[in-house]
Amino acid sequence: MKNQTDPRSRRLGSLAWLAEVYFAKGRGAAQDQLGLVVPEAVARPYSVVKAGGGQTCLRTDAEASDHISYEGFNPPPLWEAPYAVYRVRFERAPKHDFMFHSGEEMLIPISGEIVYHFYWSPGGEPPKHEILNPPLRRNSVIRIDPQVPHHTWAAGKGGAEAWMVFRHGSNGAAAIGLDTGPRSQMTSERTTPRRIKLEDLQGNPGKYALVAWGVAEKVRLYRQRANLTTAQLAAICDVHPSYLSRVEEARTNVSLELLLRVARVLHMGLEEVFAPPGWCREIGLFPRPNWKEGPRGPQPVLHKPPGSRHFVHPIYWSLRSSQSATSNERNISSWIVLEGRAIFEMPEASVGGPGSQRSELLETGSVIHLRGVGPIGVQALENTELLQIVYSAGDCLCLDAHLEESDGVRHE
């Protein structure tokens, strides 16, 4: 029988072959060999998606009846970026149900008018069905607490388009959507969207709390982190598995005694169990650029959400034609060209070592993703507006003070 540990018996390019390289020559040699397999476009610390180059996407929380289509302008999948960037097309299809998911959600209109509706309570009053009026228009941005029941559509018959940025509570981009490409429909393999109807929320405070407070979603996420099935967790908590499934799907009321039992097993803090949303949405306006005065940037456009941990920070830049700016890119970030044309210049060390440099021309509708490349240069070829999306688990780059209404920001 052939010796299974003999490197010659391993197929060249397999995981076993890579492990043998690691055993024989160490981690550095194995990484070098892996680098020969990984496409150069993925291995380098920046990635460009040109206008019109988005990839058809399957949103895990969307249905065909929503009349919403998604194009992915995402960082390379092998980067393991915790957020996703989409260009989204909305049709005029008013909604009568709501979606909900953990994490963060931002929308930046491109064309047309966009409506959100919500079902929520700030406390001290019953939840209400609210429709955003006036609708969102170009040069604005909205950040919502996506755990609050919500949905969206185009206000006009001509439809609308927008950029959307999502981060799921699990920090996994695949939980938001999948880049399927034009050949893959995946209609039979779609995950069950997290949806609820208005009539199921009205007069049902238990279901509202499971959804809007994130209890159902957190129980599911914590259970999966513990590597427990629903049946296993139910057995530990001495409850029928079908009942626990209904809790995770927000289809029933739940006793506080059982909820605390689940929390103890999954090591959920009380703030995870009792976490009413302190806010629903915040709307900001981009500053009107004064091209005679020159560049204005970087400028945060939203405030810190009250009582909510967040990681995705929008920064607005405006550069007059022939003006330049620099930015020190220490984290994963994405730049969306809202209007104009600009050249992005990456430093030598981030591209290919001494003597090498890469410049990328981006036009309206293009996106460049960067990860820890250090200082970059941005040179505007015409009057240009940019939106920088920075992922940071440490310092917050948003406006410090939260105001009810100031500087074009409306927070509710």
Phi, psi and omega in degrees: 000134184295139179294113185288347179267357179288121181303334180291340179276351180275140179286129180302129180093002179271171178295322178298319178299317180296321178297321179296322176297318179298316180297321187276321190236352176100177186297317183300316180296320179295321178295321177298317179293320178297323179299334178287337181271323183287132178303142182301325182295333179274325185288329183286159188275020173212158181211138182242133170241109184286160178305133182083358183259013179293157182252136179305133186235151174252110177279129184293336183255011182249155176233159181300327181291349178287339183056046176233130179241146188236135171241127182277126171242048193272160168300158179305139182303325183286355173284340185059042178294139184277001180226169181226149179239125181234148164258125193238139176249125179249139171257165178283092182218080180308141186258149176239005175232183184224151168250162178206143178200159181279169174102224185223152178212131174229149178226134180234106182300143174254313180209157180075187180241141187235134182251137166249150164230152187224159169226109185198167176225134175280000185100146181084001178200157179293157176298149179230152173275118183238134175249128184295122180215121007284164178294165178283139180232174179305151181073021175231167177215141176236137171243130180239160166275104189288354175286333175293131179306127186205165171196172186209157179198170178279141181281329185254162181296334181281358180080186181204159176229154181202157165273141175228140179237127182236146164226126178277155181299337178276356185061024177249120182295332180293340177286346179268314182186168181236135174282099187270333185080165185291340185272346186253122178263321175056029184295329182272354184245010184291142176287158180285117180296151176273099186228156176206147182268157181300317182293338177279343180264322185294127179071017181229078185297331179295314178294320179302315181294320178301322183275297190290331177274355177078013184296311182300315181295320182290322177300316180296314181296316180293323178296317179294323177296327179279359180060041178248142170280167177300320180295320180294315179295321180298320180295318180296323183270001178059054178218155181290138181303323181296327178292318179294325176297320179294327176296312181294332180266005179056045181245013180205170169275165180216140179286147178296328179298314178293319181299321178290327176298314178298317182298321180295316181296318185268002181058045174272132176286160179300328179293340176280332180277314182247089183223067177300141180294128179275357180202166180240315185202157173222132181243129178235155177247139175290140177300142177286118182290136173256097188294342178285332182275343180102196188291147173229109179172159354280149182225113173298145184242354179226156177270165174296129176296133182292127175065020183230127178282129181221159187230345185255123188235121179271132180233129182262137176232142169228131180233128176288154179310129180078357177280155179228161178210163177234153178215134180267105186269095181263337181247181170289133179212162179224137178247123177255126176276104181285323182199139174102197180220142180208151175257128175259128182245118180267144180293160185302313187296336183275351185253299184202024177094181183305139177088358181241147179205147181232133175242139180233128176269124179240136179246176180310130178091002178263159180224137172239134178250139182228149175220103174057039184275352184088204182291136175237159175249142177236120182244116181279131176268344173205175179305123192227137174242133184231147171241118179263126176254114183250128173264121180215122176272357181252259182294136175273134182257006180276173179296140186289304187278134174267125180240147179296318178199111182196146175054038178079007181256130176238123186235129184223000000 
